[in-house]
Amino acid sequence: MARYLVRRVLTAVVVLIGISMVTFALLHIMSPSPGRDVLGLQASRASVAAYNLAHGFDRPLVSQYLTYINQLLHGNLGRSYKLNQSVDALLAENAGRTAMLVGVSLAIAIAIAMPLGIFQAVKRNKAADNVVTALAFTTYSMPTFFLGLLLIDLFALRLHLFTAEASQSTSAFVIFTDPRSMVLPVATMAAVSIALYSRYQRSAALDQLAQDYIRLARAKGLSARLVLTRHLVRNACLPMITLIGLSVPLLLAGNLVIESVFNYPGLGLLFFDSLQNEDYPVLLAYTLLSGALTVAGNLAADIALAVADPRIELT
């Protein structure tokens, strides 16, 4: 286990370095003069040149990248051009709200999708299965922003049950302190995950239902409930561990769109605003954070799967 963890951590470091190199190069190629972006189009050439010289943006990209890596090694993510704040402080300020939104949405999606997928497998090709399958395909194929706008139009503008805009509270626990304003963002994010997870869970359950151990359990005279709870559920849920770990990038991407649609002050909205303002330090930090979470999610899924299923060896 220790050797496996060390190897995966080293691989994660290499992946993050690669992500930072590609992102750093692309961002600077798209806009080679950060001074012009910061000072505006009306700034004189002399002012732009002085700004770039003072911040080292006149040096070659390789030199700028090495300086950036040195700052990262010292725990310095840089300083926002537009907000004039340290990137560390901006991420810390918004991370709690994003983590709470993603965490609650993911928990709801898992709690609904896993039993729903098993129910569909048990009721395969019946009316209930066909209806749920149609809804799942419709939801999953729908763009996240469009689904959010539909929910806003129906539940906020027409029925007036919830607010169209998410709460602007700075508290990370705003989902619990002001639930009415957070129902639609959470529902939008959870709906897409439910559609994905339930389809995957249905396939996994159908695969297990065709196994010999299920036939043997039924031949012993066990009731359908015991076959389901004692034999099917655990084995059918094992593949979901990997899927949840691999879906971390999708959750982050969906979170960016949802926070923008509902104007929710989190990391996604911070990235969206930074993208419009071409605020490179924030964009780089968010990209690295996304890469780190993706690698961590995959690693956690591998370990959890090995713990849940002793037949799997970590090599």
GIMO-V761777 format. One record per pair of residues at least 6 apart in sequence whose ideal C-beta (glycine too) atoms are under 7 Angstrom apart, sorted by the first residue. I is the first residue (numbers start at 0). J is the second residue. If there is no record, write none. Layout:
I | J
I | J
This chain:
0 | 313
3 | 313
7 | 298
11 | 294
14 | 290
14 | 294
15 | 287
15 | 290
15 | 291
18 | 286
18 | 287
18 | 290
19 | 283
19 | 287
20 | 64
22 | 283
22 | 286
23 | 64
23 | 67
23 | 283
24 | 60
26 | 279
26 | 282
26 | 283
27 | 60
30 | 36
30 | 277
32 | 47
32 | 51
33 | 51
33 | 56
33 | 80
33 | 279
34 | 47
34 | 50
34 | 51
34 | 56
35 | 42
35 | 47
36 | 80
36 | 277
37 | 50
37 | 80
38 | 46
38 | 47
38 | 50
51 | 57
55 | 63
55 | 66
56 | 63
70 | 77
76 | 86
76 | 87
76 | 280
76 | 284
77 | 86
77 | 280
78 | 84
78 | 85
78 | 86
78 | 280
79 | 86
79 | 89
79 | 278
79 | 280
79 | 281
80 | 278
80 | 279
80 | 280
81 | 276
81 | 278
82 | 89
86 | 280
86 | 281
86 | 284
89 | 269
89 | 281
90 | 266
90 | 284
90 | 288
93 | 264
93 | 265
93 | 266
93 | 269
94 | 266
95 | 171
96 | 171
96 | 173
96 | 264
96 | 265
97 | 254
97 | 265
97 | 266
97 | 267
99 | 171
99 | 172
99 | 174
100 | 174
100 | 184
100 | 185
100 | 188
100 | 254
100 | 263
100 | 265
101 | 250
101 | 254
103 | 174
103 | 185
104 | 185
104 | 188
104 | 189
104 | 192
105 | 192
105 | 250
107 | 185
107 | 189
108 | 189
108 | 192
108 | 193
108 | 196
109 | 196
111 | 193
112 | 192
112 | 193
112 | 196
112 | 197
112 | 200
113 | 196
113 | 200
113 | 236
113 | 239
115 | 131
115 | 197
116 | 196
116 | 197
116 | 199
116 | 200
116 | 201
116 | 204
117 | 200
117 | 204
117 | 232
117 | 235
119 | 128
119 | 131
119 | 132
119 | 197
119 | 201
120 | 201
120 | 204
120 | 205
120 | 208
122 | 128
123 | 205
135 | 194
135 | 197
135 | 198
138 | 146
138 | 190
138 | 191
138 | 194
139 | 191
139 | 194
139 | 195
143 | 187
143 | 191
143 | 253
143 | 256
143 | 257
144 | 256
144 | 260
146 | 187
146 | 190
147 | 187
147 | 257
147 | 260
147 | 261
148 | 260
150 | 183
150 | 186
150 | 187
151 | 163
151 | 183
154 | 160
154 | 161
154 | 183
155 | 161
155 | 162
155 | 163
155 | 183
156 | 163
161 | 179
161 | 182
161 | 183
162 | 179
162 | 180
164 | 261
164 | 262
165 | 180
165 | 181
165 | 184
165 | 261
165 | 262
165 | 263
166 | 173
166 | 177
166 | 180
166 | 181
167 | 264
168 | 176
168 | 177
170 | 176
173 | 181
174 | 181
174 | 185
183 | 261
184 | 257
184 | 261
184 | 263
187 | 257
188 | 253
188 | 254
188 | 257
191 | 253
196 | 239
196 | 242
199 | 238
199 | 239
199 | 242
200 | 235
200 | 239
203 | 235
203 | 238
203 | 239
204 | 231
204 | 235
207 | 213
207 | 231
207 | 234
207 | 235
208 | 231
212 | 230
213 | 226
213 | 230
213 | 231
216 | 226
216 | 230
217 | 226
237 | 304
237 | 307
237 | 308
240 | 300
240 | 303
240 | 304
240 | 307
241 | 300
241 | 304
243 | 300
244 | 296
244 | 297
244 | 299
244 | 300
245 | 297
245 | 300
247 | 292
247 | 293
247 | 296
248 | 289
248 | 293
251 | 289
251 | 292
254 | 267
255 | 267
255 | 270
255 | 271
257 | 267
258 | 265
258 | 267
258 | 268
259 | 267
259 | 268
259 | 271
262 | 268
266 | 285
269 | 281
270 | 282
270 | 285
273 | 281
273 | 282
274 | 282
301 | 313
304 | 311
305 | 311
305 | 313
